[in-house]
Amino acid sequence: MQEEIVRVIAHLSEGQIHTLRDTRRAMVRWALERAQGNVSHAAQLLGVSRGTIYRYGRGVEAHLAKTAT
């Protein structure tokens, strides 16, 4: 799993500088995709609370819903 996280961050930063907010959202998106939208599982994957997933993941669920259709 650690290797997957490194790949997410590496892909995010290819040739560009990203904010911490962008990085957090990318990690939340990755966790939610891996957890198939299950917020509790995504939080467990990242070692954070469900509230953190909701706080940093604003708009991520909508993104996942769009990509799932």
C-alpha positions as CSV (number, residue, x, y, z in Angstrom):
1,M,0.0,0.0,0.0
2,Q,2.8,2.4,0.8
3,E,4.1,2.0,-2.8
4,E,0.6,2.9,-4.2
5,I,0.7,6.1,-2.1
6,V,4.1,7.0,-3.3
7,R,2.9,6.5,-6.9
8,V,-0.2,8.8,-6.3
9,I,2.1,11.5,-4.9
10,A,4.6,11.1,-7.7
11,H,2.0,11.2,-10.4
12,L,0.5,14.3,-8.8
13,S,3.8,16.2,-8.8
14,E,5.1,15.4,-12.2
15,G,6.6,18.6,-13.4
16,Q,4.3,20.8,-11.3
17,I,4.2,22.2,-7.8
18,H,1.0,21.4,-6.0
19,T,-0.4,22.7,-2.8
20,L,-0.9,20.6,0.3
21,R,-4.6,20.8,-0.3
22,D,-4.2,19.3,-3.7
23,T,-2.0,16.5,-2.3
24,R,-4.5,15.8,0.5
25,R,-7.4,15.7,-1.9
26,A,-5.5,13.3,-4.2
27,M,-4.8,11.0,-1.2
28,V,-8.5,11.1,-0.2
29,R,-9.5,10.4,-3.8
30,W,-7.1,7.4,-3.9
31,A,-8.4,6.1,-0.6
32,L,-12.1,6.4,-1.6
33,E,-11.5,4.8,-4.9
34,R,-9.6,1.9,-3.2
35,A,-12.3,1.6,-0.6
36,Q,-15.0,1.7,-3.3
37,G,-16.6,4.8,-1.7
38,N,-16.6,3.5,1.8
39,V,-15.6,6.5,3.9
40,S,-14.8,4.5,7.1
41,H,-12.5,2.1,5.1
42,A,-10.9,5.1,3.3
43,A,-10.2,6.7,6.7
44,Q,-8.7,3.5,8.0
45,L,-6.4,3.2,5.0
46,L,-5.1,6.7,5.6
47,G,-5.0,6.5,9.4
48,V,-7.4,9.5,9.8
49,S,-10.9,10.0,11.1
50,R,-14.0,9.9,9.0
51,G,-14.4,13.6,9.6
52,T,-11.0,14.2,8.0
53,I,-12.1,12.3,4.9
54,Y,-15.3,14.5,4.7
55,R,-13.3,17.7,5.4
56,Y,-10.6,17.1,2.8
57,G,-12.7,15.2,0.4
58,R,-15.3,17.9,-0.3
59,G,-16.1,17.4,-4.0
60,V,-14.3,14.1,-4.2
61,E,-17.4,12.0,-3.7
62,A,-19.1,13.9,-6.6
63,H,-16.0,13.2,-8.7
64,L,-16.2,9.5,-7.9
65,A,-19.9,9.5,-8.7
66,K,-19.2,11.1,-12.1
67,T,-16.4,8.6,-13.0
68,A,-18.5,5.6,-11.9
69,T,-21.2,6.3,-14.5
